[in-house]
């Protein structure tokens, strides 16, 4: 098997008659989701746990085992003595979210570039298992994909030669920042071409999935880069990989794009449902907190609970900027009313850790996140 040579972009021989229905459905669902985002006050805070959940699921595709609860508990300082593998899993998820936040800020000023990809990769691999695999640098060696430990002769896919990577990536970057017949078709091609070039020694899948909300944000399809496709890709992991493989094996771009458009349609609908549920909870909790506390700080309290539903009380004071002598009685009132649960009581200088369980679980017992 020879190293793969990526096709020139844009892909000119697509079967648009086959794809047109999927394009329309996916764009319609995505537009509904964007309408919800635009109607959300400060979505970065309100939907923060959804961003973390996307990081959890995208990392899970690559084999991490940490859960959303474990990440939130770790960040609150509750999981201090986990094994090294679990710590690595959690750190990879935290890094994923940091890379997304960095890119979001950068895209306010400039488009997606290869430099941004390297900066995101550097964050992604910081202090985790891949930290020795050239973080922030495109590979200079030939890599391959196959069963663990297999020689290149048994590879199922051999990415392009490292001598050709930069040329392929520069053409890819030009395509990202240009236009094609439809943004979602273009996005499907952007993601797949990046994965096929496989420019890093590690972390290609996660960087490729990070690109999905970033491209939608850059192209103006979404008001905020908060689109969570990894739940669908993780659930349909085998087909996800098979569709990508079929591009290199038989140039089946139509099959890949159809799969991708279905994923966008299904996940946009599910994301919309989650956002509606969280927004309803937010409005309900706003009324409850006002009734319980009669405080001028009700909105600061509410935003802090949604931003970090598992938290140390000291961190809550810092984030809300509510004076401690005021904040602690307010938290006690909300806790006594049954809306906060204690995960660790205060002891000496050690702060209590509280949880806002209703954000993590709906009234029917199903997880919101």
C-alpha positions in Angstrom: 0.0 0.0 0.0 1.3 3.4 -1.0 0.8 6.6 0.9 -2.5 8.2 0.1 -2.6 11.2 -2.3 -5.5 13.5 -1.4 -7.8 14.7 -4.2 -7.8 18.2 -5.3 -10.3 20.5 -3.7 -13.1 21.2 -4.3 -14.4 17.8 -5.2 -16.0 18.2 -8.6 -17.7 14.9 -9.3 -20.2 14.8 -6.5 -23.7 13.4 -7.1 -25.7 16.5 -6.1 -29.0 14.8 -7.1 -28.3 12.2 -4.5 -27.2 14.7 -1.8 -29.7 17.6 -2.3 -32.4 16.2 0.0 -29.9 15.6 2.8 -28.4 19.1 2.3 -31.8 20.7 2.7 -32.8 18.7 5.8 -29.5 19.3 7.5 -29.4 23.0 6.8 -33.0 23.4 8.1 -32.3 21.6 11.4 -29.1 23.6 11.8 -30.9 26.9 11.2 -33.5 26.0 13.9 -30.6 25.2 16.3 -28.9 28.5 15.5 -32.2 30.3 16.2 -32.1 28.9 19.7 -28.5 29.9 20.2 -29.3 33.5 19.1 -32.2 33.6 21.5 -30.0 32.5 24.4 -28.5 35.2 26.6 -24.8 34.4 27.1 -24.8 30.9 25.6 -21.2 30.4 26.6 -22.2 30.4 30.2 -25.6 28.8 30.0 -24.5 25.9 27.8 -21.0 25.5 29.3 -21.7 21.9 30.5 -22.7 21.0 26.9 -19.3 22.1 25.7 -17.7 19.9 28.3 -19.9 17.0 27.2 -18.8 17.5 23.6 -15.2 17.3 24.8 -16.0 14.1 26.7 -17.6 12.4 23.7 -15.0 13.5 21.2 -12.3 12.2 23.4 -14.2 9.0 24.1 -14.1 8.2 20.4 -10.3 8.0 20.8 -10.6 5.7 23.9 -10.8 7.9 27.0 -13.0 6.6 29.7 -13.8 9.7 31.9 -17.4 10.9 32.3 -18.8 14.3 32.4 -19.4 14.0 36.1 -15.8 13.0 36.7 -14.5 16.0 34.8 -16.7 18.4 36.7 -15.8 16.8 40.0 -12.1 16.9 39.1 -12.3 20.6 38.3 -14.1 21.2 41.6 -11.2 19.5 43.4 -13.2 16.4 44.5 -11.3 13.8 42.5 -7.8 14.3 43.9 -6.5 10.7 44.1 -7.5 9.0 40.9 -5.2 6.7 39.1 -2.9 8.1 36.5 -4.9 6.8 33.5 -8.0 8.5 34.7 -6.1 11.7 35.4 -4.8 11.6 31.8 -8.3 11.0 30.4 -9.7 14.0 32.3 -6.8 16.2 31.3 -7.3 15.3 27.7 -11.0 16.4 27.9 -10.0 19.7 29.7 -7.4 20.4 27.0 -10.0 19.8 24.3 -12.3 22.4 25.8 -9.4 24.8 26.2 -8.4 24.4 22.5 -12.0 25.2 21.5 -12.1 28.3 23.6 -8.8 29.5 22.2 -10.0 29.0 18.7 -13.2 30.8 19.4 -11.3 33.9 20.5 -8.9 33.8 17.6 -11.7 33.5 15.0 -13.1 36.8 16.2 -10.1 38.4 14.6 -8.9 36.1 11.8 -9.9 33.0 9.8 -8.9 29.4 10.4 -5.2 29.0 9.6 -2.5 26.2 9.9 -0.9 28.2 12.7 -4.2 28.1 14.6 -4.3 24.3 14.0 -0.8 24.0 15.5 -1.7 26.1 18.5 -4.8 24.0 19.2 -2.8 20.8 18.9 -0.2 22.2 21.3 -3.0 22.7 23.9 -4.6 19.4 23.2 -1.5 17.4 23.9 -0.3 19.4 26.8 0.6 17.3 29.9 -1.1 14.1 28.6 -0.2 10.8 27.0 0.7 12.4 23.6 2.9 15.1 25.0 6.0 13.4 23.5 4.4 13.2 20.1 5.4 16.6 18.7 2.6 18.8 20.1 2.0 21.8 17.9 4.1 20.4 15.0 3.1 18.7 11.8 4.6 15.2 11.5 8.0 14.7 9.8 7.7 10.9 9.7 5.5 8.5 7.8 2.6 7.2 10.0 0.0 4.6 9.3 -3.3 3.3 10.7 -4.0 -0.3 11.5 -4.2 -2.8 14.4 -2.1 -1.8 17.4 1.5 -2.5 16.9 1.1 -3.6 13.3 3.9 -2.9 10.8 3.3 -0.6 7.8 2.9 -3.6 5.6 -0.3 -4.5 7.5 -1.7 -1.0 7.6 -5.3 -0.3 6.6 -4.5 3.2 5.7 -1.2 5.1 5.0 -1.6 8.9 5.1 0.3 11.2 2.7 4.1 11.3 2.8 5.5 13.8 5.3 7.3 15.5 2.4 4.0 16.4 0.9 2.0 17.4 4.0 2.6 21.1 3.9 1.6 21.4 0.3 -1.7 19.4 0.9 -2.4 21.5 4.1 -1.9 24.8 2.3 -4.4 23.8 -0.4 -6.7 22.6 2.4 -6.4 25.9 4.2 -7.3 27.8 1.0 -10.4 25.6 0.6 -11.5 26.2 4.2 -11.4 29.9 3.7 -13.0 29.9 0.2 -16.6 28.9 -0.8 -18.2 25.8 -2.2 -21.7 25.0 -3.5 -23.0 24.5 0.1 -21.4 25.2 3.5 -22.3 21.7 4.9 -21.0 19.9 1.9 -17.8 22.0 2.2 -17.6 21.2 6.0 -17.9 17.5 5.3 -15.0 17.7 2.8 -13.0 19.9 5.2 -13.3 17.4 8.0 -12.6 14.3 5.9 -9.7 15.8 4.0 -8.0 16.9 7.3 -8.4 13.3 8.7 -7.0 11.8 5.5 -4.0 14.1 5.5 -3.5 13.1 9.1 -0.9 15.9 9.7 -0.1 15.2 13.4 1.4 12.2 15.1 -1.5 12.1 17.5 -4.8 13.9 18.1 -5.9 14.2 14.4 -9.4 12.9 15.2 -10.0 15.4 18.0 -8.6 18.4 16.0 -10.8 17.4 13.0 -13.9 17.3 15.2 -13.0 20.6 16.8 -13.0 22.1 13.3 -16.7 21.3 12.8 -18.2 24.0 15.1 -15.3 26.4 14.2 -16.0 26.3 10.5 -19.8 26.7 11.1 -18.9 29.8 13.3 -16.5 31.2 10.8 -18.9 30.8 7.9 -21.7 32.6 9.8 -23.9 29.5 10.0 -23.9 29.6 13.8 -23.8 32.6 16.0 -21.5 30.7 18.4 -19.2 27.7 17.9 -21.3 25.4 20.0 -22.4 22.5 17.8 -21.9 19.1 19.3 -21.6 16.3 16.6 -19.5 13.9 18.6 -22.5 12.2 20.2 -23.6 11.0 16.8 -20.1 10.1 15.7 -19.4 8.2 18.9 -22.7 6.2 18.6 -22.0 5.4 14.9 -18.2 5.1 15.3 -17.8 2.1 13.0 -19.7 3.7 10.1 -17.8 7.0 10.8 -14.5 5.3 10.2 -15.7 3.1 7.3 -17.1 6.1 5.5 -13.8 8.0 5.8 -11.9 4.8 4.7 -14.1 4.5 1.7 -12.9 7.9 0.4 -9.3 6.7 0.2 -10.2 3.2 -1.0 -12.8 4.0 -3.7 -13.1 7.8 -3.8 -16.7 7.5 -2.3 -17.2 11.1 -1.3 -20.9 10.9 -1.8 -21.3 8.1 0.8 -19.2 10.1 3.3 -21.1 13.4 2.7 -24.4 11.7 3.0 -23.4 10.2 6.3 -22.1 13.5 7.5 -25.3 15.4 6.5 -27.4 12.8 8.3 -25.2 13.3 11.4 -25.7 17.1 11.3 -29.5 16.7 10.8 -29.9 14.3 13.7 -27.5 16.0 16.1 -28.8 19.5 15.4 -32.3 18.3 16.4 -30.9 16.6 19.5 -28.9 19.7 20.4 -32.0 21.8 20.0 -33.9 19.6 22.4 -31.1 19.8 25.0 -30.8 23.6 24.6 -34.6 24.0 25.0 -34.5 21.8 28.1 -31.6 23.8 29.6 -33.3 27.1 28.8 -36.5 26.0 30.4 -34.6 24.9 33.5 -32.8 28.3 33.6 -36.1 30.2 33.5 -37.6 28.0 36.2 -34.5 28.3 38.4 -34.5 32.1 38.0 -37.9 32.4 39.5 -37.1 29.9 42.2 -33.9 31.7 43.3 -35.6 35.1 43.3 -38.4 33.6 45.5 -36.0 31.9 47.8 -33.3 34.6 48.2 -35.0 37.9 47.3 -31.5 38.9 46.3 -30.1 41.4 43.9 -27.5 38.8 43.0 -30.0 36.2 41.6 -28.7 36.3 38.0 -25.0 36.0 39.1 -25.9 33.0 41.2 -27.9 31.4 38.4 -25.2 31.9 35.8 -22.6 30.5 38.1 -24.6 27.3 38.7 -25.1 26.7 35.0 -21.5 27.5 34.2 -20.2 25.1 36.8 -22.8 22.8 38.2 -20.3 21.2 40.5 -18.2 23.8 42.4 -16.3 24.7 45.5 -18.0 27.5 47.5 -14.8 29.5 47.5 -14.7 29.3 43.7 -18.4 30.4 43.6 -17.5 33.5 45.5 -14.6 34.3 43.2 -16.6 33.8 40.0 -19.8 35.7 41.1 -17.9 38.5 42.9 -20.6 38.4 45.6 -19.1 39.3 49.0 -18.4 36.1 50.9 -20.5 37.1 53.9 -23.4 37.5 51.5 -22.8 34.6 49.2 -22.5 31.8 51.8 -26.0 32.5 53.4 -27.5 32.7 49.9 -26.0 29.3 49.0 -27.4 27.9 52.2 -30.8 29.1 51.4 -30.8 27.5 48.0 -29.3 24.3 49.4 -31.9 24.2 52.2 -34.6 24.5 49.5 -33.3 21.3 48.0 -31.8 22.7 44.8 -28.1 22.1 45.8 -26.6 18.9 47.0 -23.5 18.6 49.1 -20.7 16.4 47.8 -18.2 17.5 50.4 -18.8 19.5 53.6 -16.5 22.4 54.6 -13.7 21.5 57.0 -11.2 23.9 58.4 -9.9 25.9 55.4 -11.2 23.4 53.0 -14.3 24.7 51.1 -17.5 22.8 50.7 -18.2 21.3 47.3 -21.8 21.6 46.1 -23.7 20.2 43.1 -26.6 21.5 41.1 -28.1 18.1 40.2 -31.1 19.3 38.2 -28.9 20.5 35.4 -27.3 17.1 35.2 -30.6 15.2 35.5 -34.1 16.0 34.2 -37.2 15.6 36.3 -37.9 12.3 34.4 -34.6 10.8 35.6 -33.0 11.1 32.2 -29.7 13.0 31.9 -30.0 16.4 30.3 -26.3 16.3 29.4 
